[in-house]
Amino acid sequence: MTHLYIAIVVAAAVVLRVWIRRSRRRQRGPMGSKQGSWPANLEGSLGEVGMVAGREIRERVRGRIFRIGTLIMLIAVAAAIIIPTIHSGSSGPTAQTVGIVGGLSPEAEALIDAAGAANEDTVKLVDEPSLAAAKTDLRAGAVDLAIVDSTQILLDRPASSKGSDADPGLVQSAAEYLGVVEAYHSAELTPAQASLITNSKSVAVRTLQPGSNQTVKATSIIGLVLLFFMLQQYNTWILIGVMQEKSSRVVEVLLATVRPIQLLGGKVLGIGLVALGQATIIVAFALIVGAAVGSDLLKGTGPLVLACELLWLVLGYAFYCWVYAAGGSTAERQDQVQTLALPLSIPILVGYVFSITVASSGRPDLLFKVFAYLPPTAPFCMTVLVGLHQVQWWEFTASALISVAGTAGMAIFAARIYRRAVLRTGGRVKLRELVAR
């Protein structure tokens, strides 16, 4: 089974590699772009903004960093899905051979089968002619445990010790169940009375608050990590790209053809479409691998959590791309970009660390819920609340609308800074000079 999982991952990686290579060949032409390709269609439909966006898409998709980064993320996602599946599938014995000395009553045999089902073990009962024969089979490994006269369980070594073939859970459950049968006999219950007690149903167990599902928790954490790295990657691309255009004076040539807001809008749109495409590939790949290996990671509300994280990747990028573009327009050297990167990423780091902590504990406090409505931290916090079932649909919608409104305000503010700073050289421009009337 492990080889099958590995083969699935390798096949998916090969298919992705072939698809990317063929896509690049179809897009190439006399001028490096084939008519009818979707970047060309984008340019035709959006004019100057589409032209800038198409240029950004071609540059990013053809870059080695994009292809290698996508492949690494796909491998990481596959490992996060497959490794727990292999581990859960191989944890603990699944088949247990039980030697019986002195026979078992029908009630005791039914209880042993129930103990095996409770511990996800397949139990096979084998009659032993004597206690000595049972000991011999235990030492030889022919049986995993032996039940002697329904009054004791015999093991070759402690079930919890290394090298023991007996499942500790089965041993504990069988010992408890056989103790119940012994109590039936001591109380001199009739077979009908004993059967009534044995087949009794458990009382209902209800909770005031739902507990955190471990599968959804793992899905949330994996999604948060990918969301963090993708936001950091694409926002850094914008920051460096704007700075390089300004430092190389390419922006002066571009602004002779397009307006500053068109240039800025095309850049964030092009990189945003690349980010959305990469995230869609990763989510689709995760769903396919999860279905192929039978993973519990993507069952239940797991796909819903991934869909929410994909949506908040779009909303988070839409908000931060303007911030990073405005920051990049104020710098013209690499050292200035490094100085800007840390303060700009502080809200992302705060939201990410806070969300990872809450997703692991499953207990969001009031401050975390407030952060879920603030555009800088909502992409991380709101997806965690969805995974923990701590948010209603209207709260989710309200947070998304607040993020859209915040993005619109940030776009206006960033466009103003970009227009004033992108053509100013000779040192980094101070913020108070840009916001002054």
C-alpha positions in Angstrom: 0.0 0.0 0.0 2.9 2.4 0.8 4.3 1.8 -2.7 0.8 2.7 -4.2 0.8 6.0 -2.4 4.3 6.8 -3.6 3.3 5.9 -7.1 0.3 8.2 -7.0 2.4 11.2 -5.9 5.1 10.5 -8.5 2.4 10.2 -11.3 0.8 13.4 -10.2 4.1 15.3 -10.2 4.9 13.9 -13.7 1.5 14.9 -15.1 1.9 18.4 -13.6 5.4 18.8 -15.1 4.2 17.7 -18.6 1.2 20.0 -18.4 3.3 23.0 -17.5 5.8 22.2 -20.3 3.1 21.8 -22.9 1.4 25.0 -21.7 4.7 26.9 -22.1 5.1 25.5 -25.7 1.6 26.5 -26.7 2.1 30.0 -25.4 5.4 30.6 -27.3 5.2 32.2 -30.7 7.2 34.6 -32.8 6.9 37.3 -30.1 6.9 34.9 -27.1 3.1 34.8 -26.9 0.6 32.9 -28.9 -2.6 34.4 -30.0 -5.6 32.8 -28.3 -3.7 32.0 -25.1 -5.5 33.2 -22.0 -3.0 35.9 -21.1 -3.5 37.3 -24.6 -7.3 37.1 -24.2 -6.9 39.0 -20.9 -5.0 41.7 -22.6 -7.7 42.1 -25.2 -10.5 42.3 -22.7 -9.0 44.7 -20.2 -6.9 46.9 -22.3 -3.8 48.5 -20.7 -4.5 46.8 -17.3 -4.8 43.5 -19.1 -1.6 44.1 -20.9 0.3 44.7 -17.7 -1.4 41.7 -16.0 -0.6 39.4 -19.0 3.1 40.4 -18.8 3.1 39.6 -15.1 1.5 36.2 -15.6 4.0 35.2 -18.3 7.0 36.3 -16.3 5.8 34.5 -13.1 4.6 31.3 -14.6 7.7 30.8 -16.8 10.0 31.5 -13.9 11.9 28.5 -12.3 10.9 29.7 -8.8 7.2 29.3 -9.6 7.5 25.8 -11.0 9.9 24.5 -8.3 7.9 26.2 -5.6 4.7 24.6 -6.8 6.2 21.2 -7.0 7.6 21.5 -3.5 4.2 22.6 -2.1 2.5 19.7 -3.9 5.0 17.2 -2.4 4.5 18.7 1.0 0.7 18.5 0.8 1.0 14.9 -0.4 3.3 14.0 2.5 0.9 15.7 5.0 -2.0 13.6 3.7 -0.2 10.3 3.0 2.1 9.9 6.0 -0.7 10.1 8.7 -2.7 7.6 6.5 0.2 5.1 6.5 0.8 5.7 10.2 -2.8 5.1 11.2 -3.1 2.1 8.9 -0.1 0.4 10.5 -0.6 1.4 14.1 -1.4 -1.6 16.3 -2.2 -5.1 15.4 -5.2 -5.7 13.2 -5.4 -9.5 13.6 -5.3 -11.3 17.0 -5.2 -15.0 17.5 -6.6 -16.0 20.9 -6.0 -19.4 22.4 -8.8 -20.9 24.5 -8.1 -23.3 27.3 -11.2 -24.9 28.9 -13.7 -23.4 26.5 -15.8 -20.2 26.5 -19.5 -19.7 27.2 -21.5 -18.1 24.4 -21.7 -14.9 26.4 -18.0 -14.7 27.0 -17.3 -15.4 23.3 -19.6 -12.6 22.3 -17.8 -10.3 24.7 -14.4 -11.2 23.3 -15.7 -10.4 19.8 -17.0 -7.1 21.0 -13.6 -6.3 22.6 -12.0 -7.0 19.3 -14.4 -4.7 17.4 -13.9 -2.0 20.0 -10.1 -2.0 19.4 -10.4 -2.5 15.6 -8.9 -6.0 15.8 -10.0 -9.1 13.9 -10.2 -11.8 16.6 -9.6 -15.5 15.7 -10.4 -18.1 18.5 -8.3 -21.2 18.6 -8.9 -24.2 21.0 -6.0 -25.3 23.0 -5.9 -28.9 24.4 -4.1 -27.9 27.6 -2.4 -25.1 29.5 1.0 -26.4 28.5 0.1 -26.4 24.8 -1.1 -22.8 25.2 2.2 -21.7 26.7 4.1 -23.4 23.9 2.0 -21.6 21.3 2.5 -18.3 23.1 6.3 -18.7 23.1 6.3 -19.8 19.4 4.0 -16.8 18.4 1.2 -19.1 17.2 -1.2 -17.3 19.4 -1.0 -13.7 20.7 -2.8 -14.3 24.0 -4.6 -17.2 25.7 -7.7 -17.3 27.9 -7.6 -19.9 30.6 -10.9 -21.2 32.0 -12.5 -17.8 31.4 -10.8 -16.6 34.6 -7.4 -15.3 33.4 -5.5 -14.1 30.4 -2.1 -15.4 29.7 0.6 -13.5 27.7 4.1 -14.4 26.7 5.3 -10.9 27.8 3.5 -7.7 28.9 1.3 -6.3 26.1 2.8 -2.9 26.4 6.4 -4.1 26.1 8.4 -3.9 22.9 8.1 -7.0 20.8 4.8 -8.2 22.2 2.3 -9.4 19.6 -0.8 -8.8 21.8 -2.8 -5.6 21.4 -2.8 -3.8 24.8 -6.3 -2.4 24.2 -7.7 -5.9 23.4 -6.1 -7.4 26.4 -7.5 -4.7 28.7 -11.0 -4.9 27.2 -11.1 -8.7 27.3 -10.0 -8.7 30.9 -12.8 -6.3 31.8 -15.4 -8.2 29.9 -14.4 -11.5 31.3 -14.7 -10.0 34.7 -18.2 -9.0 33.9 -19.0 -12.6 32.9 -17.5 -13.9 36.2 -19.7 -11.4 38.1 -22.8 -12.7 36.3 -22.0 -16.2 37.6 -21.2 -15.0 41.1 -24.6 -13.2 41.2 -26.3 -16.4 39.9 -28.0 -14.6 37.1 -30.1 -16.6 34.7 -28.9 -16.7 31.0 -31.8 -14.4 30.1 -30.8 -11.9 32.7 -27.2 -12.0 31.7 -28.1 -11.6 28.1 -30.3 -8.6 28.9 -27.4 -6.9 30.7 -24.9 -7.8 28.0 -27.0 -6.4 25.2 -28.0 -3.3 27.0 -27.4 0.0 25.2 -25.2 2.8 26.4 -27.0 6.0 27.6 -26.7 9.1 25.4 -23.7 11.3 25.9 -24.2 15.0 25.1 -22.0 18.0 25.5 -22.7 21.7 26.0 -19.9 22.7 23.6 -18.7 20.7 20.5 -15.2 19.4 20.8 -12.5 20.1 18.2 -12.2 17.4 15.5 -8.6 16.3 15.2 -9.0 15.8 11.4 -10.4 19.3 10.8 -7.7 20.6 13.2 -5.0 19.1 11.1 -6.6 20.4 7.9 -6.8 23.9 9.4 -3.1 23.9 10.4 -1.9 22.7 7.0 -4.1 25.3 5.3 -2.8 28.0 7.6 0.8 27.1 6.8 0.1 27.2 3.0 -1.8 30.4 3.3 1.0 32.1 5.2 3.7 31.1 2.8 1.7 32.0 -0.3 0.7 35.4 1.0 4.4 36.1 1.9 5.6 34.8 -1.5 3.2 36.8 -3.7 3.3 40.0 -1.7 7.1 39.8 -1.7 7.0 39.4 -5.5 5.0 42.7 -5.7 7.3 44.5 -3.3 10.5 43.5 -5.2 8.9 43.9 -8.7 7.8 47.5 -8.1 11.2 48.3 -6.6 13.1 46.8 -9.6 10.9 48.7 -12.1 11.6 51.9 -10.3 15.3 51.3 -9.8 15.9 50.3 -13.5 13.8 53.2 -14.8 11.5 50.7 -16.6 8.6 52.3 -14.9 9.3 55.6 -16.7 8.8 53.9 -20.1 5.7 52.1 -18.9 4.1 55.2 -17.5 4.6 56.9 -20.9 2.0 54.4 -22.2 -0.3 53.7 -19.3 -1.5 55.6 -16.2 0.0 54.8 -12.8 -3.3 53.3 -11.5 -3.4 51.0 -14.6 0.1 49.9 -14.1 -0.4 49.2 -10.4 -3.8 47.5 -11.0 -2.4 45.3 -13.8 0.5 44.2 -11.7 -1.6 43.2 -8.7 -4.2 41.5 -10.9 -1.6 39.5 -12.8 0.2 38.2 -9.8 -3.1 37.6 -8.0 -4.3 35.4 -10.9 -1.1 33.4 -10.6 -1.6 33.0 -6.9 -5.2 31.9 -7.4 -4.2 29.4 -10.1 -1.5 27.9 -7.9 -3.7 27.7 -4.9 -6.5 26.0 -6.9 -4.0 23.4 -8.2 -2.9 22.7 -4.7 -6.4 22.3 -3.3 -7.5 20.1 -6.2 -4.3 18.0 -5.8 -5.0 17.6 -2.1 -8.6 16.5 -2.7 -7.5 14.0 -5.4 -4.7 12.5 -3.2 -6.9 12.4 -0.2 -9.6 10.5 -2.1 -7.0 8.1 -3.6 -5.5 7.1 -0.3 -8.7 7.1 1.7 -7.4 9.8 4.1 -9.7 11.2 6.8 -7.9 14.5 6.5 -10.3 15.8 3.8 -13.5 14.2 5.1 -16.3 15.8 7.0 -15.8 19.6 7.1 -12.2 19.3 5.9 -13.1 20.4 2.3 -15.1 23.3 3.6 -12.1 24.5 5.6 -9.9 24.3 2.5 -12.5 26.2 0.4 -12.7 28.9 3.1 -8.9 29.2 3.1 -8.9 29.5 -0.7 -11.4 32.3 -0.5 -9.5 34.1 2.2 -6.3 33.7 0.2 -7.9 35.8 -2.4 -9.3 38.3 0.1 -6.0 38.5 2.0 -4.0 39.0 -1.1 -6.4 41.6 -2.4 -5.8 43.6 0.8 -2.0 43.2 1.2 -1.0 43.5 -2.4 -1.8 47.2 -2.3 0.1 47.6 0.9 3.2 45.9 -0.5 2.9 47.7 -3.9 2.8 51.1 -2.1 5.8 50.1 0.0 7.8 49.0 -3.0 7.2 52.3 -4.7 9.0 54.1 -1.9 12.3 52.1 -2.3 14.8 51.7 -5.1 17.5 49.4 -3.5 17.5 45.9 -2.2 18.5 46.9 1.3 15.5 49.3 1.5 13.2 46.4 0.5 14.5 44.2 3.3 13.9 47.1 5.7 10.3 47.4 4.5 9.5 43.7 4.4 9.5 43.2 8.2 7.1 45.9 9.3 4.8 45.2 6.4 4.6 41.5 7.4 4.0 42.0 11.1 0.2 41.8 10.8 0.5 38.6 8.8 2.9 37.1 11.4 0.6 38.1 14.2 -2.5 36.6 12.6 -0.6 33.4 11.6 1.0 32.7 15.0 -2.3 33.5 16.9 -4.3 31.3 14.5 -1.9 28.3 14.8 -2.1 28.5 18.6 -5.9 28.6 18.6 -6.2 25.9 16.0 -4.0 23.6 18.1 -5.8 24.3 21.4 -9.4 24.6 19.9 -10.3 27.4 22.3 -10.7 30.9 20.7 -11.0 33.8 23.0 -12.7 37.1 22.6 -9.6 38.9 21.2 -9.2 36.2 18.5 -12.8 36.6 17.5 -12.3 40.3 17.2 -9.2 39.7 15.0 -11.4 37.6 12.7 -13.2 40.8 11.6 -10.1 42.9 11.0 -8.9 42.8 7.3 -5.2 42.3 8.2 -5.8 39.2 10.4 -9.2 37.9 9.2 -7.7 35.6 6.5 -6.1 33.5 9.2 -8.5 33.8 12.1 -11.8 33.4 10.3 -10.7 30.1 8.7 -9.8 28.7 12.1 -13.2 29.7 13.5 -14.8 27.9 10.5 -12.9 24.7 11.3 -13.8 24.9 15.0 -17.5 25.5 14.2 -17.4 28.8 16.1 -18.9 31.1 13.5 -22.3 31.5 11.8 -22.8 32.1 8.1 -23.7 35.7 8.6 -20.6 36.4 10.7 -18.5 34.9 8.0 -20.2 37.1 5.4 -19.8 40.2 7.6 -16.1 39.5 8.0 -15.7 39.1 4.2 -17.6 42.3 3.5 -15.5 44.2 6.0 -12.4 42.8 4.3 -13.7 43.9 0.9 -14.4 47.4 2.2 -11.0 47.6 3.8 -9.4 46.5 0.6 -11.1 49.3 -1.4 -9.9 51.9 1.1 -6.4 50.5 1.1 -6.4 50.5 -2.8 -7.2 54.2 -2.9 -4.6 55.0 -0.3 -1.9 52.8 -1.9 -2.6 54.2 -5.4 -2.1 57.7 -4.1 1.3 56.7 -2.5 2.3 54.8 -5.6 1.5 57.7 -8.0 3.5 60.1 -5.9 6.5 57.9 -5.1 7.2 55.7 -8.1 9.0 58.4 -10.1 10.9 59.9 -7.2 14.5 58.7 -6.9 17.5 59.5 -4.9 16.5 57.8 -1.7 13.5 56.3 0.0 10.6 58.6 0.2 9.2 59.3 3.7 5.6 58.4 4.3 4.6 61.8 5.7 5.7 63.4 2.4 3.4 61.1 0.5 0.3 61.6 2.6 0.6 65.3 2.9 -1.9 67.3 1.0 
